Every structure is written in C-alpha cells, then in structure tokens.
Amino acid sequence: MEDKFFTNDTFSIEDATDAIKEARSLLLSENSSLECIAKTGQFYVMDIDDKYIVRFPKENTVKNGVSQSLEELRFESDITENISPYVLKTKISKISVVDGEYPFAYHEKIKGSKLGKDEYNSLTTEQKKRYAEDIASFLAELHGVPLDS
C-alpha cells in the first residue's frame, strides 16, 4: 500500500514546522527560519537556520504493517553511524530519525558550498586536482570500511 505523506501542492513550510515542533523542539526556536531547498526526488528537504537539514519522505509504502519510508530513513541512519568511525578525514553528520504522523530525518548541516558544473568549470587545474584527490581519499576510506562491521 502506498500513501502520499504530502504532494507538491500540499507540502508547506507550516506543515513541516508543525511536524518538527511536535517531535523536536530543540531544532526550532521562535525565530527559526525554514527554507524548502528541494522538492524533487523522494524527499522534501528543509534547511533550518542554516544549521540543520531535515528530510521528509514524500511517499509512505507500507509492507507487512511497517512503513518502508521510515525503515529506509532508519537504515540510512544506521549505515552512517556504522561507517563514521572508519571515515576520519571527511566529516559525516549523524542522522537522527523521528517517527510520527510525518516521519523525518535530520542532521547538522556540514558547512560548505555547492559545486555545480559552472563552479567546477571555473576552477583552476590545480583546484580540480585537489578536488579529485579529496574525492579519491573519501572513496578510499569508504571502501576500507570492514563489511563485517
């Protein structure tokens, strides 16, 4: 069975705010700013105060009475927690999952800037080389995680 938690027409910052407040008041203060930064893909993604990223799944597939969307969020959280001790050079933010009428996951935002095609093309050859080395280093760490862990 598949339900829509939200549709693009019904998802609003107010709905997200209510769900977040109900579950985690520590994420929001009276003066918090929320910005919807993505409505594409499987999630609605919110930025809170440029400090937290919150993701609401769009659909809820229920299998044997269990929300698959919630299980996927939990699985992602478990993987992140299990690999973080092995990935030391790259900051990995712990993902927390909140169950409720509108389940969501959140993590602290890792500071940085997006590197799109235009930004990448404007880099010098040396900057592109360093960027490639950083990605290679992260992938080497990731591939070095013991699978039995």
Secondary structure, 3 states (H helix, E strand, C coil): CEEECCCCCCCCHHHHHHHHHHHCHHHCCCCCCEEEEECCCCEEEEEECCCEEEEEECEEEEECCEEHHHHHHHHHHHHHHHHCCCCCCCCCCCCEEECCCCCEEEEECCCCCCCCHHHHHCCCHHHHHHHHHHHHHHHHHHHCCCCCC
